[in-house]
Structure formats: structure tokens, C-alpha cells
Amino acid sequence: MDKDFLRNNDLGLLLLRLMVGGLMLFHGVHKLIYGVAGIEGMLAGIGLPGFLAYFSLAAELAASILIVLGAWTRVAAVVMAGNMVVAILMAHLPVIFSVDPATGGWAIELPMLYLLGAAVLCLTGGGKYALTKGHVTD
């Protein structure tokens, strides 16, 4: 086996894109099928209009697909990271400094994994195995 295969940053970026975009896509599809009423309720609770919930749906669907494909990866990753910051502030702020008693993990580790994975893609772009590459917005 070629030892350079094990040091392939572009393959690593592909796996990161598939993980971040692919797993977040489930959340977007869930919102598409079952609606965004829960998010609308949270928004109403803080005095914001409910239609803003559709931005979360759009971000989780469109940004996820673009990240998986490696199309405009940096832009899509900024959208996903922003969506995750809002999600953490709206839904997870009360437990931000908590540990989940059932698992011992950080109570917001899943949203942070999405946020930090998207942040990495903001900095790196999609890599060689992306549809758009070598551009400022790849």
C-alpha cells in the first residue's frame, strides 16, 4: 500500500464533507417531512417571526447538499456554521456548560461537531475531490 494514501488531505476533506454534510442532511430532511413548528415556537418565544424557521430548513438542506458535493463548499460551510451558532444559542444555551449525565459527554457535543466541522471547511474548502475547487469560494 502506498504510504502517501494514508497522508491524503484531499481524501480527509472528502470524508469530512461526507460526515458534516451527509449527517446534517438527515436533520434537513426531517424538517422537510415533519415541518419546522418546533423552531417556529422557539422563535415566537423570543419575539421573532416564525417564518425565520424556514431559513434553518433551507440551510440544513441546501448547505448539506452543497457540502457533500463539494460545490461552493466554503460558502455552504459558512451557512451551516451560522445555522449551528443560532441553533446552539436558541436550543442549547441552558446546557452549554453541562455534561450529559447519561453519557458523560458535553451536552452540546453534537451541535459543536457540526459547527466545528463546518468551520474547518470554511478554512480549507472542499479539496481536490470537490465539484468546485481552486476558487475563492470552493
SEVEX-439023 format. One record per atom (N, C-alpha, C): residue number from 1; x negated, y negated, z; atom name. Coordinates in pm, 1 decimal. Atoms other than C-alpha are relative to their C-alpha. Layout:
<gutis>
+-----+----------+----------+----------+----+
!   i !       xx !       yy !       zz ! at !
+-----+----------+----------+----------+----+
! NUM !        X !        Y !        Z ! CA !
...
+-----+----------+----------+----------+----+
</gutis>
This chain:
<gutis>
+-----+----------+----------+----------+----+
!   i !       xx !       yy !       zz ! at !
+-----+----------+----------+----------+----+
!   1 !    -83.7 !    117.4 !      0.0 !  N !
!   1 !      0.0 !      0.0 !      0.0 ! CA !
!   1 !    -88.4 !   -124.1 !      0.0 !  C !
!   2 !     74.4 !    124.4 !     10.5 !  N !
!   2 !   -124.3 !   -343.6 !    -90.6 ! CA !
!   2 !     15.4 !    -79.3 !    128.7 !  C !
!   3 !     -7.8 !     71.9 !   -127.3 !  N !
!   3 !   -214.8 !   -529.6 !    228.1 ! CA !
!   3 !     58.8 !   -139.6 !    -17.8 !  C !
!   4 !    -59.1 !    131.9 !     23.3 !  N !
!   4 !   -103.1 !   -859.8 !     66.9 ! CA !
!   4 !    152.0 !      5.4 !      4.2 !  C !
!   5 !   -144.7 !    -15.3 !    -10.2 !  N !
!   5 !    251.9 !   -722.3 !     55.2 ! CA !
!   5 !     47.5 !    -31.9 !    141.7 !  C !
!   6 !    -36.1 !     23.2 !   -139.1 !  N !
!   6 !    254.0 !   -741.1 !    433.4 ! CA !
!   6 !    -24.9 !   -144.8 !     43.2 !  C !
!   7 !     26.3 !    141.0 !    -29.4 !  N !
!   7 !    145.7 !  -1108.5 !    418.4 ! CA !
!   7 !     68.1 !    -88.3 !   -103.2 !  C !
!   8 !    -70.7 !     68.1 !    107.4 !  N !
!   8 !    407.4 !  -1229.1 !    173.1 ! CA !
!   8 !     97.9 !   -102.1 !     58.3 !  C !
!   9 !    -86.3 !    105.0 !    -54.1 !  N !
!   9 !    550.2 !  -1563.2 !    289.2 ! CA !
!   9 !    129.9 !    -13.3 !    -77.7 !  C !
!  10 !   -120.9 !     13.2 !     80.3 !  N !
!  10 !    794.8 !  -1571.3 !     -0.5 ! CA !
!  10 !    100.2 !    110.9 !     29.8 !  C !
!  11 !    -89.2 !   -108.7 !    -40.2 !  N !
!  11 !    936.8 !  -1232.0 !     93.4 ! CA !
!  11 !     58.5 !    -29.2 !    138.5 !  C !
!  12 !    -48.8 !     40.1 !   -132.0 !  N !
!  12 !    963.5 !  -1356.8 !    451.8 ! CA !
!  12 !    108.4 !   -106.5 !    -10.6 !  C !
!  13 !   -102.0 !    103.6 !     19.0 !  N !
!  13 !   1156.4 !  -1663.9 !    332.9 ! CA !
!  13 !    128.0 !     59.4 !    -59.3 !  C !
!  14 !   -118.1 !    -67.8 !     53.6 !  N !
!  14 !   1388.1 !  -1439.9 !    130.3 ! CA !
!  14 !     76.4 !     69.8 !    112.4 !  C !
!  15 !    -65.8 !    -68.2 !   -112.1 !  N !
!  15 !   1459.3 !  -1230.2 !    440.0 ! CA !
!  15 !     64.8 !   -100.3 !     95.0 !  C !
!  16 !    -58.1 !    102.9 !    -85.9 !  N !
!  16 !   1515.7 !  -1545.4 !    645.4 ! CA !
!  16 !    126.4 !    -57.2 !    -63.6 !  C !
!  17 !   -118.7 !     51.2 !     69.9 !  N !
!  17 !   1757.1 !  -1678.9 !    381.7 ! CA !
!  17 !    114.7 !     99.1 !      7.6 !  C !
!  18 !   -104.7 !   -102.2 !     -6.5 !  N !
!  18 !   1947.5 !  -1349.6 !    373.9 ! CA !
!  18 !     57.2 !     11.4 !    140.4 !  C !
!  19 !    -46.7 !     -9.1 !   -138.2 !  N !
!  19 !   1966.2 !  -1342.8 !    753.8 ! CA !
!  19 !     85.2 !   -121.6 !     36.3 !  C !
!  20 !    -70.6 !    121.8 !    -41.3 !  N !
!  20 !   2068.3 !  -1704.7 !    812.5 ! CA !
!  20 !    126.6 !    -20.6 !    -83.8 !  C !
!  21 !   -114.8 !     23.0 !     87.5 !  N !
!  21 !   2294.7 !  -1744.6 !    510.7 ! CA !
!  21 !     98.6 !    114.8 !     -0.2 !  C !
!  22 !    -87.3 !   -117.0 !      6.6 !  N !
!  22 !   2428.2 !  -1391.8 !    497.4 ! CA !
!  22 !     83.4 !     19.0 !    125.1 !  C !
!  23 !    -75.1 !    -18.8 !   -124.4 !  N !
!  23 !   2525.2 !  -1370.7 !    862.7 ! CA !
!  23 !     96.0 !   -116.1 !     26.5 !  C !
!  24 !    -91.2 !    113.3 !    -18.9 !  N !
!  24 !   2672.9 !  -1722.6 !    873.4 ! CA !
!  24 !    118.6 !     10.1 !    -96.2 !  C !
!  25 !   -108.4 !    -15.6 !     96.9 !  N !
!  25 !   2880.7 !  -1634.2 !    568.0 ! CA !
!  25 !    119.7 !     72.7 !     61.8 !  C !
!  26 !   -110.3 !    -68.6 !    -68.8 !  N !
!  26 !   3085.6 !  -1399.6 !    788.6 ! CA !
!  26 !     87.9 !    -99.6 !     76.2 !  C !
!  27 !    -75.4 !    101.6 !    -74.6 !  N !
!  27 !   3186.2 !  -1698.9 !   1002.1 ! CA !
!  27 !     84.8 !    -84.1 !    -94.6 !  C !
!  28 !    -75.7 !     77.4 !     98.1 !  N !
!  28 !   3289.8 !  -1896.3 !    694.9 ! CA !
!  28 !    116.5 !     77.8 !    -58.1 !  C !
!  29 !   -107.2 !    -83.8 !     54.0 !  N !
!  29 !   3491.2 !  -1609.1 !    551.1 ! CA !
!  29 !    109.8 !     17.9 !    104.0 !  C !
!  30 !    -99.5 !    -12.2 !   -107.1 !  N !
!  30 !   3662.4 !  -1562.3 !    887.2 ! CA !
!  30 !     87.2 !   -125.1 !      6.8 !  C !
!  31 !    -77.0 !    124.8 !     -2.4 !  N !
!  31 !   3764.0 !  -1929.1 !    888.9 ! CA !
!  31 !     88.2 !    -11.5 !   -123.7 !  C !
!  32 !    -78.0 !      4.3 !    123.5 !  N !
!  32 !   3882.1 !  -1898.5 !    527.9 ! CA !
!  32 !    124.6 !     87.7 !     12.1 !  C !
!  33 !   -111.4 !    -94.5 !    -11.2 !  N !
!  33 !   4103.8 !  -1598.9 !    608.0 ! CA !
!  33 !     96.0 !    -38.2 !    112.6 !  C !
!  34 !    -82.9 !     20.8 !   -118.2 !  N !
!  34 !   4227.4 !  -1691.7 !    955.5 ! CA !
!  34 !     25.6 !   -146.9 !     34.5 !  C !
!  35 !    -24.5 !    142.3 !    -21.9 !  N !
!  35 !   4214.0 !  -2070.2 !    939.8 ! CA !
!  35 !    -93.9 !    -63.2 !    100.6 !  C !
!  36 !     88.3 !     79.4 !    -84.8 !  N !
!  36 !   4049.3 !  -2342.5 !   1140.7 ! CA !
!  36 !     75.1 !    -62.6 !    118.0 !  C !
!  37 !    -83.0 !     57.7 !   -106.3 !  N !
!  37 !   4319.9 !  -2403.5 !   1403.8 ! CA !
!  37 !    -76.6 !    -19.2 !    130.3 !  C !
!  38 !     77.3 !     13.7 !   -123.1 !  N !
!  38 !   4081.2 !  -2342.6 !   1692.7 ! CA !
!  38 !    -90.1 !   -121.5 !     -1.4 !  C !
!  39 !     87.7 !    116.8 !     12.5 !  N !
!  39 !   3838.7 !  -2603.0 !   1565.9 ! CA !
!  39 !     82.8 !   -127.7 !     -3.6 !  C !
!  40 !    -88.6 !    116.6 !      1.6 !  N !
!  40 !   4124.8 !  -2843.1 !   1492.8 ! CA !
!  40 !     41.0 !    -38.1 !    142.7 !  C !
!  41 !    -37.0 !     24.9 !   -138.3 !  N !
!  41 !   4231.9 !  -2807.3 !   1855.1 ! CA !
!  41 !   -112.5 !    -63.5 !     79.6 !  C !
!  42 !    115.1 !     59.6 !    -69.1 !  N !
!  42 !   3882.6 !  -2880.1 !   1983.3 ! CA !
!  42 !    -20.2 !   -144.9 !    -42.8 !  C !
!  43 !     15.4 !    136.8 !     50.5 !  N !
!  43 !   3860.9 !  -3186.8 !   1759.5 ! CA !
!  43 !    107.5 !    -91.7 !     58.3 !  C !
!  44 !   -109.1 !     79.5 !    -57.0 !  N !
!  44 !   4201.3 !  -3311.1 !   1877.1 ! CA !
!  44 !    -27.2 !    -29.3 !    147.2 !  C !
!  45 !     30.4 !     17.3 !   -141.2 !  N !
!  45 !   4085.6 !  -3261.2 !   2235.4 ! CA !
!  45 !   -100.2 !   -110.7 !     28.8 !  C !
!  46 !     96.3 !    109.3 !    -19.4 !  N !
!  46 !   3808.0 !  -3514.5 !   2183.8 ! CA !
!  46 !     38.6 !   -123.3 !    -82.6 !  C !
!  47 !    -52.3 !    117.8 !     67.4 !  N !
!  47 !   4023.6 !  -3755.2 !   1984.9 ! CA !
!  47 !    -38.0 !    -15.8 !   -145.8 !  C !
!  48 !     36.3 !      6.0 !    141.7 !  N !
!  48 !   3906.1 !  -3669.0 !   1634.4 ! CA !
!  48 !    107.0 !     66.6 !    -84.6 !  C !
!  49 !   -101.6 !    -59.9 !     86.1 !  N !
!  49 !   4128.0 !  -3583.4 !   1338.3 ! CA !
!  49 !    -31.0 !    145.8 !    -32.9 !  C !
!  50 !     14.3 !   -143.3 !     22.9 !  N !
!  50 !   4186.8 !  -3213.4 !   1278.4 ! CA !
!  50 !    -56.6 !     37.5 !   -135.5 !  C !
!  51 !     48.1 !    -35.8 !    134.1 !  N !
!  51 !   4103.9 !  -3225.2 !    906.9 ! CA !
!  51 !   -152.4 !     14.6 !     -4.6 !  C !
!  52 !    145.5 !    -14.9 !     -3.0 !  N !
!  52 !   3735.6 !  -3251.7 !   1003.8 ! CA !
!  52 !    -42.4 !    146.3 !     14.0 !  C !
!  53 !     30.3 !   -142.7 !    -14.1 !  N !
!  53 !   3752.9 !  -2878.1 !   1080.6 ! CA !
!  53 !    -30.6 !     64.4 !   -134.6 !  C !
!  54 !     24.0 !    -56.9 !    132.7 !  N !
!  54 !   3755.0 !  -2811.9 !    708.3 ! CA !
!  54 !   -143.4 !    -23.5 !    -47.2 !  C !
!  55 !    140.7 !     19.9 !     32.2 !  N !
!  55 !   3403.3 !  -2954.7 !    686.8 ! CA !
!  55 !    -82.7 !    116.5 !     53.4 !  C !
!  56 !     68.8 !   -116.8 !    -55.0 !  N !
!  56 !   3290.9 !  -2669.3 !    911.1 ! CA !
!  56 !     20.4 !    120.7 !    -90.7 !  C !
!  57 !    -30.3 !   -109.3 !     92.6 !  N !
!  57 !   3464.5 !  -2419.8 !    683.9 ! CA !
!  57 !    -83.9 !    -13.9 !   -126.9 !  C !
!  58 !     76.0 !     22.9 !    124.1 !  N !
!  58 !   3305.4 !  -2574.9 !    374.9 ! CA !
!  58 !   -149.3 !     20.7 !     22.0 !  C !
!  59 !    142.8 !    -15.0 !    -28.9 !  N !
!  59 !   2963.1 !  -2589.4 !    539.0 ! CA !
!  59 !    -37.0 !    146.7 !     15.3 !  C !
!  60 !     33.6 !   -139.7 !    -24.9 !  N !
!  60 !   2975.9 !  -2228.0 !    651.2 ! CA !
!  60 !     13.3 !     85.5 !   -125.2 !  C !
!  61 !    -11.4 !    -74.6 !    126.1 !  N !
!  61 !   3089.1 !  -2103.5 !    310.7 ! CA !
!  61 !   -104.3 !    -45.6 !   -101.6 !  C !
!  62 !     85.7 !     50.2 !    108.5 !  N !
!  62 !   2904.2 !  -2326.5 !     65.0 ! CA !
!  62 !   -147.5 !      5.2 !     37.0 !  C !
!  63 !    141.2 !      0.0 !    -38.6 !  N !
!  63 !   2580.4 !  -2372.1 !    258.4 ! CA !
!  63 !    -53.2 !    142.6 !     10.2 !  C !
!  64 !     44.3 !   -139.8 !    -12.9 !  N !
!  64 !   2564.0 !  -1999.1 !    334.3 ! CA !
!  64 !    -28.2 !     61.5 !   -136.1 !  C !
!  65 !     18.8 !    -56.2 !    134.8 !  N !
!  65 !   2607.5 !  -1901.1 !    -30.0 ! CA !
!  65 !   -123.4 !    -59.4 !    -66.1 !  C !
!  66 !    116.5 !     64.1 !     60.6 !  N !
!  66 !   2351.9 !  -2156.3 !   -146.0 ! CA !
!  66 !   -130.0 !     48.7 !     62.6 !  C !
!  67 !    121.1 !    -49.1 !    -67.4 !  N !
!  67 !   2100.7 !  -2040.4 !    114.7 ! CA !
!  67 !    -32.1 !    142.2 !    -43.5 !  C !
!  68 !     24.0 !   -137.5 !     44.3 !  N !
!  68 !   2143.7 !  -1673.7 !     21.6 ! CA !
!  68 !    -57.4 !      1.7 !   -141.1 !  C !
!  69 !     47.8 !      4.8 !    138.8 !  N !
!  69 !   2095.0 !  -1757.5 !   -346.3 ! CA !
!  69 !   -132.8 !    -73.4 !    -13.6 !  C !
!  70 !    119.9 !     81.9 !     11.3 !  N !
!  70 !   1811.7 !  -1996.6 !   -274.8 ! CA !
!  70 !     22.1 !   -115.9 !    -95.7 !  C !
!  71 !    -32.0 !    113.6 !     85.5 !  N !
!  71 !   1987.2 !  -2277.8 !   -459.0 ! CA !
!  71 !     12.3 !   -124.3 !     87.2 !  C !
!  72 !      1.5 !    122.6 !    -80.1 !  N !
!  72 !   1914.7 !  -2623.4 !   -317.1 ! CA !
!  72 !     -8.4 !     34.2 !    148.5 !  C !
!  73 !     12.2 !    -56.7 !   -133.9 !  N !
!  73 !   1800.1 !  -2444.9 !     -4.0 ! CA !
!  73 !    -16.7 !   -105.7 !    107.1 !  C !
!  74 !     24.8 !    101.2 !   -103.8 !  N !
!  74 !   1672.9 !  -2750.0 !    183.0 ! CA !
!  74 !    127.2 !    -78.5 !     31.5 !  C !
!  75 !   -123.7 !     75.3 !    -20.5 !  N !
!  75 !   1996.6 !  -2944.8 !    132.9 ! CA !
!  75 !    102.1 !     86.8 !     73.7 !  C !
!  76 !    -94.5 !    -91.1 !    -64.5 !  N !
!  76 !   2210.9 !  -2643.6 !    226.2 ! CA !
!  76 !    -40.6 !     26.7 !    145.0 !  C !
!  77 !     47.5 !    -24.8 !   -136.1 !  N !
!  77 !   1994.0 !  -2581.8 !    533.3 ! CA !
!  77 !     23.9 !   -121.1 !     90.0 !  C !
!  78 !    -31.8 !    120.1 !    -78.7 !  N !
!  78 !   2037.4 !  -2943.2 !    647.0 ! CA !
!  78 !    147.8 !      0.9 !     37.5 !  C !
!  79 !   -144.1 !     -7.5 !    -27.5 !  N !
!  79 !   2414.9 !  -2898.9 !    616.1 ! CA !
!  79 !     27.3 !    104.0 !    108.2 !  C !
!  80 !    -22.2 !   -104.5 !    -99.6 !  N !
!  80 !   2402.5 !  -2572.9 !    812.0 ! CA !
!  80 !    -52.8 !    -42.1 !    136.7 !  C !
!  81 !     56.0 !     43.7 !   -128.1 !  N !
!  81 !   2176.1 !  -2717.7 !   1081.0 ! CA !
!  81 !     90.7 !   -105.2 !     63.9 !  C !
!  82 !    -91.8 !    101.2 !    -52.3 !  N !
!  82 !   2406.5 !  -3017.4 !   1118.9 ! CA !
!  82 !    127.5 !     62.3 !     52.8 !  C !
!  83 !   -120.8 !    -70.7 !    -43.9 !  N !
!  83 !   2708.2 !  -2789.2 !   1141.9 ! CA !
!  83 !    -23.9 !     70.4 !    133.1 !  C !
!  84 !     30.0 !    -71.2 !   -124.0 !  N !
!  84 !   2536.9 !  -2589.4 !   1415.8 ! CA !
!  84 !    -20.5 !    -96.0 !    117.0 !  C !
!  85 !     13.0 !     99.4 !   -107.0 !  N !
!  85 !   2445.9 !  -2901.6 !   1614.7 ! CA !
!  85 !    138.6 !    -39.6 !     49.4 !  C !
!  86 !   -136.9 !     36.4 !    -37.2 !  N !
!  86 !   2812.5 !  -3004.5 !   1606.8 ! CA !
!  86 !     67.7 !    115.9 !     74.0 !  C !
!  87 !    -60.8 !   -116.2 !    -65.9 !  N !
!  87 !   2922.2 !  -2650.0 !   1699.6 ! CA !
!  87 !    -51.9 !     15.3 !    142.6 !  C !
!  88 !     57.7 !    -11.9 !   -134.0 !  N !
!  88 !   2684.4 !  -2640.7 !   1995.5 ! CA !
!  88 !     56.6 !   -109.0 !     90.2 !  C !
!  89 !    -50.3 !    111.0 !    -81.9 !  N !
!  89 !   2798.4 !  -2983.4 !   2116.9 ! CA !
!  89 !    149.1 !     15.1 !     32.1 !  C !
!  90 !   -144.6 !    -11.3 !    -20.4 !  N !
!  90 !   3168.6 !  -2904.9 !   2074.6 ! CA !
!  90 !     40.1 !    123.7 !     79.5 !  C !
!  91 !    -48.8 !   -126.2 !    -55.5 !  N !
!  91 !   3195.4 !  -2542.6 !   2180.9 ! CA !
!  91 !    -89.9 !     60.5 !    107.4 !  C !
!  92 !     94.2 !    -69.3 !    -88.0 !  N !
!  92 !   2885.2 !  -2453.5 !   2380.1 ! CA !
!  92 !    -69.8 !    -89.9 !    100.4 !  C !
!  93 !     70.0 !     93.2 !    -88.1 !  N !
!  93 !   2774.5 !  -2764.8 !   2567.1 ! CA !
!  93 !      9.6 !     37.5 !    147.7 !  C !
!  94 !     -7.3 !    -33.0 !   -143.6 !  N !
!  94 !   2907.1 !  -2648.9 !   2906.6 ! CA !
!  94 !    -93.7 !    113.8 !     42.7 !  C !
!  95 !     85.9 !   -113.2 !    -37.5 !  N !
!  95 !   2684.6 !  -2338.7 !   2892.0 ! CA !
!  95 !   -140.7 !    -11.9 !    -57.6 !  C !
!  96 !    128.2 !     16.4 !     68.9 !  N !
!  96 !   2378.7 !  -2486.9 !   2723.5 ! CA !
!  96 !   -120.1 !     39.2 !     87.3 !  C !
!  97 !    109.4 !    -35.8 !    -90.8 !  N !
!  97 !   2162.2 !  -2427.8 !   3031.4 ! CA !
!  97 !     31.2 !    127.0 !     78.0 !  C !
!  98 !    -44.3 !   -121.3 !    -69.3 !  N !
!  98 !   2318.7 !  -2091.9 !   3119.0 ! CA !
!  98 !    -58.7 !    125.3 !    -62.6 !  C !
!  99 !     38.2 !   -133.1 !     44.7 !  N !
!  99 !   2221.0 !  -1729.9 !   3091.4 ! CA !
!  99 !    126.7 !     85.2 !      1.6 !  C !
! 100 !   -114.8 !    -90.2 !      7.6 !  N !
! 100 !   2480.0 !  -1475.9 !   2980.5 ! CA !
! 100 !    -20.9 !    111.9 !    101.9 !  C !
! 101 !     20.8 !   -101.7 !   -104.0 !  N !
! 101 !   2526.7 !  -1250.4 !   3285.7 ! CA !
! 101 !      8.1 !    143.3 !    -52.6 !  C !
! 102 !    -14.5 !   -135.7 !     53.4 !  N !
! 102 !   2619.8 !   -951.0 !   3069.0 ! CA !
! 102 !   -124.8 !     46.1 !    -73.4 !  C !
! 103 !    114.6 !    -39.6 !     82.4 !  N !
! 103 !   2308.6 !   -959.0 !   2850.6 ! CA !
! 103 !   -133.4 !    -51.5 !     52.0 !  C !
! 104 !    123.8 !     62.2 !    -45.6 !  N !
! 104 !   2055.0 !  -1177.5 !   3030.3 ! CA !
! 104 !    -58.7 !    -96.6 !   -101.5 !  C !
! 105 !     47.7 !     91.6 !    103.2 !  N !
! 105 !   2016.1 !  -1380.2 !   2711.4 ! CA !
! 105 !     52.9 !   -140.5 !     21.3 !  C !
! 106 !    -44.5 !    138.4 !     -4.4 !  N !
! 106 !   2054.5 !  -1753.1 !   2667.8 ! CA !
! 106 !    143.6 !     -4.7 !    -51.0 !  C !
! 107 !   -142.1 !      2.5 !     35.1 !  N !
! 107 !   2426.4 !  -1831.3 !   2648.5 ! CA !
! 107 !     24.8 !    -53.3 !   -141.2 !  C !
! 108 !    -19.8 !     54.3 !    135.2 !  N !
! 108 !   2379.7 !  -2020.1 !   2319.7 ! CA !
! 108 !   -105.0 !     52.9 !    -98.4 !  C !
! 109 !    107.4 !    -49.9 !     86.2 !  N !
! 109 !   2118.3 !  -1797.4 !   2160.3 ! CA !
! 109 !     44.8 !     20.9 !   -144.3 !  C !
! 110 !    -43.5 !    -21.3 !    138.5 !  N !
! 110 !   2328.7 !  -1709.8 !   1854.3 ! CA !
! 110 !     10.3 !   -131.6 !    -77.2 !  C !
! 111 !     -0.6 !    125.8 !     74.6 !  N !
! 111 !   2408.6 !  -2069.1 !   1755.6 ! CA !
! 111 !   -140.4 !    -58.4 !    -18.4 !  C !
! 112 !    136.4 !     51.6 !     12.8 !  N !
! 112 !   2045.2 !  -2160.9 !   1823.6 ! CA !
! 112 !    -79.9 !     76.7 !   -105.2 !  C !
! 113 !     67.8 !    -75.5 !    105.6 !  N !
! 113 !   1922.3 !  -1878.6 !   1599.6 ! CA !
! 113 !     39.0 !    -54.0 !   -137.5 !  C !
! 114 !    -43.3 !     59.3 !    126.5 !  N !
! 114 !   2132.8 !  -2020.6 !   1316.3 ! CA !
! 114 !    -61.2 !   -138.4 !    -18.3 !  C !
! 115 !     53.5 !    135.5 !      8.0 !  N !
! 115 !   2022.0 !  -2376.1 !   1394.0 ! CA !
! 115 !   -149.0 !      1.3 !    -30.6 !  C !
! 116 !    145.0 !     -2.3 !     20.1 !  N !
! 116 !   1652.7 !  -2293.5 !   1416.5 ! CA !
! 116 !    -39.4 !     67.4 !   -131.0 !  C !
! 117 !     26.5 !    -61.3 !    130.4 !  N !
! 117 !   1659.6 !  -2060.6 !   1115.4 ! CA !
! 117 !     24.3 !    -98.7 !   -112.5 !  C !
! 118 !    -28.2 !    102.5 !    100.5 !  N !
! 118 !   1820.9 !  -2337.6 !    911.6 ! CA !
! 118 !   -106.3 !   -109.1 !      4.1 !  C !
! 119 !    104.2 !    102.0 !    -12.4 !  N !
! 119 !   1564.9 !  -2584.7 !   1047.8 ! CA !
! 119 !   -129.1 !     44.4 !    -68.7 !  C !
! 120 !    118.4 !    -51.9 !     68.6 !  N !
! 120 !   1281.8 !  -2361.5 !    924.6 ! CA !
! 120 !     16.5 !    -14.1 !   -150.8 !  C !
! 121 !    -24.1 !     10.5 !    143.8 !  N !
! 121 !   1440.9 !  -2351.0 !    578.6 ! CA !
! 121 !      0.3 !   -145.4 !    -47.7 !  C !
! 122 !     10.6 !    142.5 !     34.2 !  N !
! 122 !   1469.7 !  -2732.1 !    584.2 ! CA !
! 122 !   -145.6 !    -36.7 !    -26.8 !  C !
! 123 !    142.1 !     32.1 !     11.1 !  N !
! 123 !   1091.8 !  -2743.7 !    624.1 ! CA !
! 123 !    -70.4 !     74.9 !   -111.6 !  C !
! 124 !     73.7 !    -85.6 !     94.0 !  N !
! 124 !    992.5 !  -2461.9 !    388.9 ! CA !
! 124 !     60.5 !      5.6 !   -139.1 !  C !
! 125 !    -67.2 !    -29.1 !    125.9 !  N !
! 125 !   1250.8 !  -2444.0 !    114.2 ! CA !
! 125 !     23.6 !    148.5 !    -11.5 !  C !
! 126 !    -42.1 !   -138.4 !     18.3 !  N !
! 126 !   1367.1 !  -2116.4 !    -29.8 ! CA !
! 126 !   -107.2 !     98.8 !    -37.3 !  C !
! 127 !    107.2 !    -90.3 !     39.6 !  N !
! 127 !   1037.8 !  -1974.2 !   -150.1 ! CA !
! 127 !      8.4 !     41.4 !   -146.3 !  C !
! 128 !     15.0 !    -43.5 !    139.5 !  N !
! 128 !    941.0 !  -1801.0 !   -473.5 ! CA !
! 128 !    120.8 !     76.8 !    -51.8 !  C !
! 129 !   -112.7 !    -82.9 !     42.2 !  N !
! 129 !   1245.1 !  -1573.0 !   -479.0 ! CA !
! 129 !    133.1 !    -74.0 !     11.8 !  C !
! 130 !   -119.0 !     84.1 !     -6.7 !  N !
! 130 !   1494.9 !  -1859.2 !   -487.3 ! CA !
! 130 !     38.6 !    -44.0 !   -140.7 !  C !
! 131 !    -44.1 !     49.0 !    130.9 !  N !
! 131 !   1705.0 !  -1985.1 !   -778.0 ! CA !
! 131 !    -64.5 !   -133.0 !    -35.1 !  C !
! 132 !     66.4 !    128.1 !     21.9 !  N !
! 132 !   1571.2 !  -2337.6 !   -739.7 ! CA !
! 132 !   -123.7 !     -0.5 !     86.9 !  C !
! 133 !    124.5 !     -0.2 !    -75.9 !  N !
! 133 !   1209.0 !  -2360.7 !   -637.2 ! CA !
! 133 !    -95.3 !   -104.0 !    -57.3 !  C !
! 134 !     98.5 !     96.8 !     43.0 !  N !
! 134 !    931.2 !  -2611.4 !   -651.5 ! CA !
! 134 !     55.5 !   -139.7 !    -17.7 !  C !
! 135 !    -59.1 !    132.7 !      9.6 !  N !
! 135 !   1167.5 !  -2906.9 !   -636.0 ! CA !
! 135 !      5.0 !    -60.7 !    140.0 !  C !
! 136 !    -10.0 !     66.5 !   -128.9 !  N !
! 136 !   1200.9 !  -3163.7 !   -361.4 ! CA !
! 136 !    113.8 !     56.8 !     82.2 !  C !
! 137 !   -117.9 !    -49.1 !    -72.3 !  N !
! 137 !   1542.2 !  -3019.2 !   -270.3 ! CA !
! 137 !     14.3 !    151.3 !     -3.8 !  C !
! 138 !    -16.0 !   -145.5 !      8.7 !  N !
! 138 !   1468.0 !  -2649.0 !   -315.7 ! CA !
! 138 !     20.5 !     56.1 !    136.9 !  C !
+-----+----------+----------+----------+----+
</gutis>
